[in-house]
Amino acid sequence: MNQHNRSIYLISVICIFAAGILGAQEQQEVTAGGMRPEIRRRSLILDINARVLESENVVSWSEADRKTTISGSPVGIRLDGSNVVVSVQFTPYVRRHGNMLVAQVQIWFNDPSHGVNYHTSIQTIPFGFNEPIYFFPLGQPQDSSSIEIIITVNPFREPASPDTAAGANNDE
C-alpha cells in the first residue's frame, strides 16, 4: 500500500470512528434522564424480545429489553450460547416515504468437526410503528432449536405526569 492510499485509509477509519463516537454520545444523551428537547423529539423506543425456541416451539429461554435511540443510530444485542455467539445491531431509519430497520448480524459458531465458523449478513426490513418485526438471525426455524427476536419500534412519548393526569380528571 503506498503512502497516499494509506493516508486515505486512515482518514476513512478516523471518520468512521468519529461517527461511532457521535452516535454513542447521542445514545448516551437519549438514555440519560435529562434528554435535550431536540433529541427527545427524535427519539425512538425499541422493544426487543429475544428467545430460544426448541422443537415444537417450546421456549427454553427468553429475555426482553427496551432501548432508546434516534433514527440512524444503532442499538445492539448479543446472545451467548454454549456453541454460538450472535451479535445483532438494529438501526431504525424514520423517513417520510417509509421506515426501515437495518439488521446487521454477526454469528460465530463452533462446529466440532470444522472448528469455529463465522457468518455475517445485513437485512433491510420495512416497518410501521407498533408493529412487531419477527427476526431470525440463524435463518427460518427448522425442526431443531432456533433464535427468534421480536422488535417493536415506537416514537418516544413523555410519560404522563401525576399533575397532568390529575388536571385532566379535574372539572373545575
PyMOL CGO cylinders between C-alpha atoms (Angstrom):
from pymol import cmd
from pymol.cgo import CYLINDER

trace = [
    CYLINDER, 0.00, 0.00, 0.00, 1.56, 3.31, -0.99, 0.3, 1, 1, 1, 1, 1, 1,
    CYLINDER, 1.56, 3.31, -0.99, 1.64, 6.36, 1.32, 0.3, 1, 1, 1, 1, 1, 1,
    CYLINDER, 1.64, 6.36, 1.32, -1.29, 8.13, -0.42, 0.3, 1, 1, 1, 1, 1, 1,
    CYLINDER, -1.29, 8.13, -0.42, -3.61, 5.11, -0.16, 0.3, 1, 1, 1, 1, 1, 1,
    CYLINDER, -3.61, 5.11, -0.16, -2.58, 4.57, 3.48, 0.3, 1, 1, 1, 1, 1, 1,
    CYLINDER, -2.58, 4.57, 3.48, -3.48, 8.21, 4.29, 0.3, 1, 1, 1, 1, 1, 1,
    CYLINDER, -3.48, 8.21, 4.29, -6.89, 7.86, 2.64, 0.3, 1, 1, 1, 1, 1, 1,
    CYLINDER, -6.89, 7.86, 2.64, -7.45, 4.60, 4.56, 0.3, 1, 1, 1, 1, 1, 1,
    CYLINDER, -7.45, 4.60, 4.56, -6.51, 6.20, 7.90, 0.3, 1, 1, 1, 1, 1, 1,
    CYLINDER, -6.51, 6.20, 7.90, -8.75, 9.21, 7.23, 0.3, 1, 1, 1, 1, 1, 1,
    CYLINDER, -8.75, 9.21, 7.23, -11.70, 6.94, 6.43, 0.3, 1, 1, 1, 1, 1, 1,
    CYLINDER, -11.70, 6.94, 6.43, -11.06, 4.89, 9.57, 0.3, 1, 1, 1, 1, 1, 1,
    CYLINDER, -11.06, 4.89, 9.57, -10.92, 8.07, 11.65, 0.3, 1, 1, 1, 1, 1, 1,
    CYLINDER, -10.92, 8.07, 11.65, -14.18, 9.32, 10.08, 0.3, 1, 1, 1, 1, 1, 1,
    CYLINDER, -14.18, 9.32, 10.08, -15.91, 6.00, 10.78, 0.3, 1, 1, 1, 1, 1, 1,
    CYLINDER, -15.91, 6.00, 10.78, -14.54, 6.02, 14.33, 0.3, 1, 1, 1, 1, 1, 1,
    CYLINDER, -14.54, 6.02, 14.33, -15.68, 9.63, 14.83, 0.3, 1, 1, 1, 1, 1, 1,
    CYLINDER, -15.68, 9.63, 14.83, -19.16, 8.78, 13.55, 0.3, 1, 1, 1, 1, 1, 1,
    CYLINDER, -19.16, 8.78, 13.55, -19.26, 5.97, 16.11, 0.3, 1, 1, 1, 1, 1, 1,
    CYLINDER, -19.26, 5.97, 16.11, -18.32, 8.39, 18.89, 0.3, 1, 1, 1, 1, 1, 1,
    CYLINDER, -18.32, 8.39, 18.89, -21.03, 10.87, 17.87, 0.3, 1, 1, 1, 1, 1, 1,
    CYLINDER, -21.03, 10.87, 17.87, -23.62, 8.10, 17.71, 0.3, 1, 1, 1, 1, 1, 1,
    CYLINDER, -23.62, 8.10, 17.71, -22.56, 6.84, 21.12, 0.3, 1, 1, 1, 1, 1, 1,
    CYLINDER, -22.56, 6.84, 21.12, -22.68, 10.37, 22.56, 0.3, 1, 1, 1, 1, 1, 1,
    CYLINDER, -22.68, 10.37, 22.56, -26.21, 10.94, 21.23, 0.3, 1, 1, 1, 1, 1, 1,
    CYLINDER, -26.21, 10.94, 21.23, -27.19, 7.49, 22.52, 0.3, 1, 1, 1, 1, 1, 1,
    CYLINDER, -27.19, 7.49, 22.52, -25.88, 8.40, 25.98, 0.3, 1, 1, 1, 1, 1, 1,
    CYLINDER, -25.88, 8.40, 25.98, -27.84, 11.67, 25.98, 0.3, 1, 1, 1, 1, 1, 1,
    CYLINDER, -27.84, 11.67, 25.98, -31.01, 9.90, 24.83, 0.3, 1, 1, 1, 1, 1, 1,
    CYLINDER, -31.01, 9.90, 24.83, -30.86, 7.29, 27.57, 0.3, 1, 1, 1, 1, 1, 1,
    CYLINDER, -30.86, 7.29, 27.57, -29.94, 9.80, 30.27, 0.3, 1, 1, 1, 1, 1, 1,
    CYLINDER, -29.94, 9.80, 30.27, -32.73, 11.10, 32.49, 0.3, 1, 1, 1, 1, 1, 1,
    CYLINDER, -32.73, 11.10, 32.49, -32.40, 14.70, 31.27, 0.3, 1, 1, 1, 1, 1, 1,
    CYLINDER, -32.40, 14.70, 31.27, -32.74, 14.42, 27.49, 0.3, 1, 1, 1, 1, 1, 1,
    CYLINDER, -32.74, 14.42, 27.49, -32.25, 17.53, 25.43, 0.3, 1, 1, 1, 1, 1, 1,
    CYLINDER, -32.25, 17.53, 25.43, -35.58, 18.53, 23.85, 0.3, 1, 1, 1, 1, 1, 1,
    CYLINDER, -35.58, 18.53, 23.85, -34.29, 18.24, 20.26, 0.3, 1, 1, 1, 1, 1, 1,
    CYLINDER, -34.29, 18.24, 20.26, -33.09, 14.70, 20.96, 0.3, 1, 1, 1, 1, 1, 1,
    CYLINDER, -33.09, 14.70, 20.96, -36.28, 13.75, 22.82, 0.3, 1, 1, 1, 1, 1, 1,
    CYLINDER, -36.28, 13.75, 22.82, -38.46, 14.76, 19.83, 0.3, 1, 1, 1, 1, 1, 1,
    CYLINDER, -38.46, 14.76, 19.83, -36.49, 12.44, 17.54, 0.3, 1, 1, 1, 1, 1, 1,
    CYLINDER, -36.49, 12.44, 17.54, -36.12, 9.56, 20.00, 0.3, 1, 1, 1, 1, 1, 1,
    CYLINDER, -36.12, 9.56, 20.00, -37.34, 6.06, 19.24, 0.3, 1, 1, 1, 1, 1, 1,
    CYLINDER, -37.34, 6.06, 19.24, -38.04, 3.20, 21.64, 0.3, 1, 1, 1, 1, 1, 1,
    CYLINDER, -38.04, 3.20, 21.64, -37.08, -0.31, 20.51, 0.3, 1, 1, 1, 1, 1, 1,
    CYLINDER, -37.08, -0.31, 20.51, -38.70, -3.11, 22.49, 0.3, 1, 1, 1, 1, 1, 1,
    CYLINDER, -38.70, -3.11, 22.49, -36.58, -6.19, 21.87, 0.3, 1, 1, 1, 1, 1, 1,
    CYLINDER, -36.58, -6.19, 21.87, -37.71, -9.66, 22.93, 0.3, 1, 1, 1, 1, 1, 1,
    CYLINDER, -37.71, -9.66, 22.93, -35.24, -12.46, 22.25, 0.3, 1, 1, 1, 1, 1, 1,
    CYLINDER, -35.24, -12.46, 22.25, -35.96, -16.13, 22.85, 0.3, 1, 1, 1, 1, 1, 1,
    CYLINDER, -35.96, -16.13, 22.85, -34.68, -19.58, 22.05, 0.3, 1, 1, 1, 1, 1, 1,
    CYLINDER, -34.68, -19.58, 22.05, -37.25, -21.98, 20.66, 0.3, 1, 1, 1, 1, 1, 1,
    CYLINDER, -37.25, -21.98, 20.66, -36.78, -25.72, 20.93, 0.3, 1, 1, 1, 1, 1, 1,
    CYLINDER, -36.78, -25.72, 20.93, -38.64, -28.26, 18.82, 0.3, 1, 1, 1, 1, 1, 1,
    CYLINDER, -38.64, -28.26, 18.82, -42.43, -27.75, 18.69, 0.3, 1, 1, 1, 1, 1, 1,
    CYLINDER, -42.43, -27.75, 18.69, -41.92, -24.03, 19.54, 0.3, 1, 1, 1, 1, 1, 1,
    CYLINDER, -41.92, -24.03, 19.54, -41.21, -24.63, 23.23, 0.3, 1, 1, 1, 1, 1, 1,
    CYLINDER, -41.21, -24.63, 23.23, -39.49, -21.54, 24.67, 0.3, 1, 1, 1, 1, 1, 1,
    CYLINDER, -39.49, -21.54, 24.67, -36.36, -22.62, 26.55, 0.3, 1, 1, 1, 1, 1, 1,
    CYLINDER, -36.36, -22.62, 26.55, -35.02, -19.11, 27.22, 0.3, 1, 1, 1, 1, 1, 1,
    CYLINDER, -35.02, -19.11, 27.22, -36.27, -15.55, 26.78, 0.3, 1, 1, 1, 1, 1, 1,
    CYLINDER, -36.27, -15.55, 26.78, -35.28, -12.02, 27.68, 0.3, 1, 1, 1, 1, 1, 1,
    CYLINDER, -35.28, -12.02, 27.68, -36.79, -8.60, 27.00, 0.3, 1, 1, 1, 1, 1, 1,
    CYLINDER, -36.79, -8.60, 27.00, -35.01, -5.26, 26.73, 0.3, 1, 1, 1, 1, 1, 1,
    CYLINDER, -35.01, -5.26, 26.73, -36.00, -1.70, 25.89, 0.3, 1, 1, 1, 1, 1, 1,
    CYLINDER, -36.00, -1.70, 25.89, -33.51, 0.52, 24.07, 0.3, 1, 1, 1, 1, 1, 1,
    CYLINDER, -33.51, 0.52, 24.07, -33.77, 4.21, 23.27, 0.3, 1, 1, 1, 1, 1, 1,
    CYLINDER, -33.77, 4.21, 23.27, -32.12, 5.64, 20.16, 0.3, 1, 1, 1, 1, 1, 1,
    CYLINDER, -32.12, 5.64, 20.16, -32.64, 8.08, 17.29, 0.3, 1, 1, 1, 1, 1, 1,
    CYLINDER, -32.64, 8.08, 17.29, -33.13, 7.48, 13.58, 0.3, 1, 1, 1, 1, 1, 1,
    CYLINDER, -33.13, 7.48, 13.58, -29.87, 6.30, 12.05, 0.3, 1, 1, 1, 1, 1, 1,
    CYLINDER, -29.87, 6.30, 12.05, -28.22, 5.32, 15.35, 0.3, 1, 1, 1, 1, 1, 1,
    CYLINDER, -28.22, 5.32, 15.35, -27.81, 1.57, 16.04, 0.3, 1, 1, 1, 1, 1, 1,
    CYLINDER, -27.81, 1.57, 16.04, -28.63, -0.41, 19.15, 0.3, 1, 1, 1, 1, 1, 1,
    CYLINDER, -28.63, -0.41, 19.15, -27.13, -3.80, 19.71, 0.3, 1, 1, 1, 1, 1, 1,
    CYLINDER, -27.13, -3.80, 19.71, -27.78, -7.05, 21.47, 0.3, 1, 1, 1, 1, 1, 1,
    CYLINDER, -27.78, -7.05, 21.47, -25.56, -10.05, 21.99, 0.3, 1, 1, 1, 1, 1, 1,
    CYLINDER, -25.56, -10.05, 21.99, -26.63, -13.60, 22.70, 0.3, 1, 1, 1, 1, 1, 1,
    CYLINDER, -26.63, -13.60, 22.70, -24.03, -16.03, 24.02, 0.3, 1, 1, 1, 1, 1, 1,
    CYLINDER, -24.03, -16.03, 24.02, -24.74, -19.76, 23.88, 0.3, 1, 1, 1, 1, 1, 1,
    CYLINDER, -24.74, -19.76, 23.88, -22.62, -22.82, 24.61, 0.3, 1, 1, 1, 1, 1, 1,
    CYLINDER, -22.62, -22.82, 24.61, -21.51, -23.14, 20.97, 0.3, 1, 1, 1, 1, 1, 1,
    CYLINDER, -21.51, -23.14, 20.97, -22.80, -19.94, 19.32, 0.3, 1, 1, 1, 1, 1, 1,
    CYLINDER, -22.80, -19.94, 19.32, -22.48, -16.17, 19.72, 0.3, 1, 1, 1, 1, 1, 1,
    CYLINDER, -22.48, -16.17, 19.72, -24.98, -13.94, 17.93, 0.3, 1, 1, 1, 1, 1, 1,
    CYLINDER, -24.98, -13.94, 17.93, -24.41, -10.18, 17.78, 0.3, 1, 1, 1, 1, 1, 1,
    CYLINDER, -24.41, -10.18, 17.78, -27.11, -8.04, 16.15, 0.3, 1, 1, 1, 1, 1, 1,
    CYLINDER, -27.11, -8.04, 16.15, -27.23, -4.30, 15.56, 0.3, 1, 1, 1, 1, 1, 1,
    CYLINDER, -27.23, -4.30, 15.56, -30.60, -2.78, 14.74, 0.3, 1, 1, 1, 1, 1, 1,
    CYLINDER, -30.60, -2.78, 14.74, -30.61, 0.65, 13.12, 0.3, 1, 1, 1, 1, 1, 1,
    CYLINDER, -30.61, 0.65, 13.12, -34.02, 2.28, 12.61, 0.3, 1, 1, 1, 1, 1, 1,
    CYLINDER, -34.02, 2.28, 12.61, -34.44, 4.89, 9.88, 0.3, 1, 1, 1, 1, 1, 1,
    CYLINDER, -34.44, 4.89, 9.88, -37.58, 7.03, 10.05, 0.3, 1, 1, 1, 1, 1, 1,
    CYLINDER, -37.58, 7.03, 10.05, -38.31, 8.55, 6.63, 0.3, 1, 1, 1, 1, 1, 1,
    CYLINDER, -38.31, 8.55, 6.63, -41.27, 10.30, 5.02, 0.3, 1, 1, 1, 1, 1, 1,
    CYLINDER, -41.27, 10.30, 5.02, -41.57, 7.61, 2.37, 0.3, 1, 1, 1, 1, 1, 1,
    CYLINDER, -41.57, 7.61, 2.37, -41.37, 4.60, 4.68, 0.3, 1, 1, 1, 1, 1, 1,
    CYLINDER, -41.37, 4.60, 4.68, -39.49, 3.49, 7.76, 0.3, 1, 1, 1, 1, 1, 1,
    CYLINDER, -39.49, 3.49, 7.76, -36.68, 0.94, 7.50, 0.3, 1, 1, 1, 1, 1, 1,
    CYLINDER, -36.68, 0.94, 7.50, -34.93, -1.20, 10.08, 0.3, 1, 1, 1, 1, 1, 1,
    CYLINDER, -34.93, -1.20, 10.08, -31.45, -2.37, 9.14, 0.3, 1, 1, 1, 1, 1, 1,
    CYLINDER, -31.45, -2.37, 9.14, -30.37, -5.55, 10.92, 0.3, 1, 1, 1, 1, 1, 1,
    CYLINDER, -30.37, -5.55, 10.92, -26.68, -6.34, 10.83, 0.3, 1, 1, 1, 1, 1, 1,
    CYLINDER, -26.68, -6.34, 10.83, -25.85, -9.82, 12.15, 0.3, 1, 1, 1, 1, 1, 1,
    CYLINDER, -25.85, -9.82, 12.15, -22.56, -11.46, 13.11, 0.3, 1, 1, 1, 1, 1, 1,
    CYLINDER, -22.56, -11.46, 13.11, -22.57, -15.13, 14.12, 0.3, 1, 1, 1, 1, 1, 1,
    CYLINDER, -22.57, -15.13, 14.12, -19.74, -17.24, 15.47, 0.3, 1, 1, 1, 1, 1, 1,
    CYLINDER, -19.74, -17.24, 15.47, -20.45, -20.93, 15.98, 0.3, 1, 1, 1, 1, 1, 1,
    CYLINDER, -20.45, -20.93, 15.98, -18.29, -23.84, 16.99, 0.3, 1, 1, 1, 1, 1, 1,
    CYLINDER, -18.29, -23.84, 16.99, -18.71, -26.93, 14.85, 0.3, 1, 1, 1, 1, 1, 1,
    CYLINDER, -18.71, -26.93, 14.85, -16.77, -29.81, 16.48, 0.3, 1, 1, 1, 1, 1, 1,
    CYLINDER, -16.77, -29.81, 16.48, -15.85, -31.28, 13.08, 0.3, 1, 1, 1, 1, 1, 1,
    CYLINDER, -15.85, -31.28, 13.08, -14.92, -27.97, 11.37, 0.3, 1, 1, 1, 1, 1, 1,
    CYLINDER, -14.92, -27.97, 11.37, -13.89, -25.61, 14.19, 0.3, 1, 1, 1, 1, 1, 1,
    CYLINDER, -13.89, -25.61, 14.19, -15.14, -22.05, 14.63, 0.3, 1, 1, 1, 1, 1, 1,
    CYLINDER, -15.14, -22.05, 14.63, -17.17, -20.61, 11.76, 0.3, 1, 1, 1, 1, 1, 1,
    CYLINDER, -17.17, -20.61, 11.76, -18.19, -17.01, 11.15, 0.3, 1, 1, 1, 1, 1, 1,
    CYLINDER, -18.19, -17.01, 11.15, -21.16, -15.66, 9.22, 0.3, 1, 1, 1, 1, 1, 1,
    CYLINDER, -21.16, -15.66, 9.22, -22.36, -12.11, 8.69, 0.3, 1, 1, 1, 1, 1, 1,
    CYLINDER, -22.36, -12.11, 8.69, -25.40, -10.67, 6.97, 0.3, 1, 1, 1, 1, 1, 1,
    CYLINDER, -25.40, -10.67, 6.97, -27.35, -7.46, 6.62, 0.3, 1, 1, 1, 1, 1, 1,
    CYLINDER, -27.35, -7.46, 6.62, -31.07, -7.10, 6.01, 0.3, 1, 1, 1, 1, 1, 1,
    CYLINDER, -31.07, -7.10, 6.01, -33.32, -4.12, 5.43, 0.3, 1, 1, 1, 1, 1, 1,
    CYLINDER, -33.32, -4.12, 5.43, -36.83, -4.52, 6.81, 0.3, 1, 1, 1, 1, 1, 1,
    CYLINDER, -36.83, -4.52, 6.81, -39.69, -2.03, 6.27, 0.3, 1, 1, 1, 1, 1, 1,
    CYLINDER, -39.69, -2.03, 6.27, -41.66, -1.30, 9.45, 0.3, 1, 1, 1, 1, 1, 1,
    CYLINDER, -41.66, -1.30, 9.45, -44.55, 0.66, 10.86, 0.3, 1, 1, 1, 1, 1, 1,
    CYLINDER, -44.55, 0.66, 10.86, -44.73, 1.95, 14.40, 0.3, 1, 1, 1, 1, 1, 1,
    CYLINDER, -44.73, 1.95, 14.40, -46.10, -0.51, 16.98, 0.3, 1, 1, 1, 1, 1, 1,
    CYLINDER, -46.10, -0.51, 16.98, -45.91, -3.42, 14.51, 0.3, 1, 1, 1, 1, 1, 1,
    CYLINDER, -45.91, -3.42, 14.51, -43.88, -6.43, 15.68, 0.3, 1, 1, 1, 1, 1, 1,
    CYLINDER, -43.88, -6.43, 15.68, -40.99, -7.45, 13.43, 0.3, 1, 1, 1, 1, 1, 1,
    CYLINDER, -40.99, -7.45, 13.43, -40.03, -11.13, 13.67, 0.3, 1, 1, 1, 1, 1, 1,
    CYLINDER, -40.03, -11.13, 13.67, -36.33, -11.63, 13.01, 0.3, 1, 1, 1, 1, 1, 1,
    CYLINDER, -36.33, -11.63, 13.01, -34.49, -14.96, 12.88, 0.3, 1, 1, 1, 1, 1, 1,
    CYLINDER, -34.49, -14.96, 12.88, -30.70, -14.34, 12.94, 0.3, 1, 1, 1, 1, 1, 1,
    CYLINDER, -30.70, -14.34, 12.94, -29.93, -18.04, 12.29, 0.3, 1, 1, 1, 1, 1, 1,
    CYLINDER, -29.93, -18.04, 12.29, -32.49, -18.31, 9.50, 0.3, 1, 1, 1, 1, 1, 1,
    CYLINDER, -32.49, -18.31, 9.50, -36.05, -19.61, 9.46, 0.3, 1, 1, 1, 1, 1, 1,
    CYLINDER, -36.05, -19.61, 9.46, -36.76, -22.17, 12.20, 0.3, 1, 1, 1, 1, 1, 1,
    CYLINDER, -36.76, -22.17, 12.20, -36.41, -25.82, 11.29, 0.3, 1, 1, 1, 1, 1, 1,
    CYLINDER, -36.41, -25.82, 11.29, -37.10, -28.89, 13.43, 0.3, 1, 1, 1, 1, 1, 1,
    CYLINDER, -37.10, -28.89, 13.43, -34.17, -28.08, 15.74, 0.3, 1, 1, 1, 1, 1, 1,
    CYLINDER, -34.17, -28.08, 15.74, -33.79, -25.11, 18.08, 0.3, 1, 1, 1, 1, 1, 1,
    CYLINDER, -33.79, -25.11, 18.08, -33.79, -21.57, 16.73, 0.3, 1, 1, 1, 1, 1, 1,
    CYLINDER, -33.79, -21.57, 16.73, -33.40, -17.98, 17.90, 0.3, 1, 1, 1, 1, 1, 1,
    CYLINDER, -33.40, -17.98, 17.90, -36.30, -15.56, 17.44, 0.3, 1, 1, 1, 1, 1, 1,
    CYLINDER, -36.30, -15.56, 17.44, -36.05, -11.81, 18.05, 0.3, 1, 1, 1, 1, 1, 1,
    CYLINDER, -36.05, -11.81, 18.05, -39.19, -9.67, 18.06, 0.3, 1, 1, 1, 1, 1, 1,
    CYLINDER, -39.19, -9.67, 18.06, -38.62, -5.93, 17.67, 0.3, 1, 1, 1, 1, 1, 1,
    CYLINDER, -38.62, -5.93, 17.67, -41.24, -3.21, 18.02, 0.3, 1, 1, 1, 1, 1, 1,
    CYLINDER, -41.24, -3.21, 18.02, -40.30, 0.40, 17.20, 0.3, 1, 1, 1, 1, 1, 1,
    CYLINDER, -40.30, 0.40, 17.20, -42.24, 3.37, 18.56, 0.3, 1, 1, 1, 1, 1, 1,
    CYLINDER, -42.24, 3.37, 18.56, -41.66, 7.10, 18.85, 0.3, 1, 1, 1, 1, 1, 1,
    CYLINDER, -41.66, 7.10, 18.85, -40.66, 8.27, 22.32, 0.3, 1, 1, 1, 1, 1, 1,
    CYLINDER, -40.66, 8.27, 22.32, -43.57, 9.61, 24.37, 0.3, 1, 1, 1, 1, 1, 1,
    CYLINDER, -43.57, 9.61, 24.37, -43.32, 11.53, 27.60, 0.3, 1, 1, 1, 1, 1, 1,
    CYLINDER, -43.32, 11.53, 27.60, -44.93, 9.64, 30.48, 0.3, 1, 1, 1, 1, 1, 1,
    CYLINDER, -44.93, 9.64, 30.48, -47.98, 11.41, 31.85, 0.3, 1, 1, 1, 1, 1, 1,
    CYLINDER, -47.98, 11.41, 31.85, -47.06, 13.31, 34.99, 0.3, 1, 1, 1, 1, 1, 1,
    CYLINDER, -47.06, 13.31, 34.99, -49.32, 12.96, 38.06, 0.3, 1, 1, 1, 1, 1, 1,
    CYLINDER, -49.32, 12.96, 38.06, -50.15, 16.69, 37.82, 0.3, 1, 1, 1, 1, 1, 1,
    CYLINDER, -50.15, 16.69, 37.82, -51.26, 16.36, 34.20, 0.3, 1, 1, 1, 1, 1, 1,
    CYLINDER, -51.26, 16.36, 34.20, -53.34, 13.28, 34.93, 0.3, 1, 1, 1, 1, 1, 1,
    CYLINDER, -53.34, 13.28, 34.93, -54.96, 14.97, 37.96, 0.3, 1, 1, 1, 1, 1, 1,
    CYLINDER, -54.96, 14.97, 37.96, -55.71, 18.10, 35.90, 0.3, 1, 1, 1, 1, 1, 1,
    CYLINDER, -55.71, 18.10, 35.90, -57.36, 16.01, 33.19, 0.3, 1, 1, 1, 1, 1, 1,
    CYLINDER, -57.36, 16.01, 33.19, -59.72, 14.49, 35.76, 0.3, 1, 1, 1, 1, 1, 1,
    CYLINDER, -59.72, 14.49, 35.76, -60.46, 17.81, 37.45, 0.3, 1, 1, 1, 1, 1, 1,
    CYLINDER, -60.46, 17.81, 37.45, -63.62, 19.54, 36.13, 0.3, 1, 1, 1, 1, 1, 1,
    CYLINDER, -63.62, 19.54, 36.13, -63.03, 22.89, 37.82, 0.3, 1, 1, 1, 1, 1, 1,
]
cmd.load_cgo(trace, "trace")
